[in-house]
Amino acid sequence: MNDNYAMKHVAIEKFVNIQRIKKNGEKEIDYQDRIARAELQALGISTEDLELRD
């Protein structure tokens, strides 16, 4: 897979996820959060350092 294809794929995934959030609200946000955390942890990236703090 070339870099251009990968960048397009990521952009399309983000767009689709935003559309799902707009349609399904908080339930979809929670789902997307769980998926993103699992993907990051599978790559060895700690989500603790990425959390937004008040």
Number of C-alpha atoms within 10 A of each C-alpha: 5 6 8 8 10 11 11 11 12 11 12 12 12 12 12 12 15 16 13 15 17 12 11 11 12 11 11 17 16 12 11 16 11 11 12 13 15 14 12 12 12 10 9 9 13 12 12 8 7 8 8 6 4 3
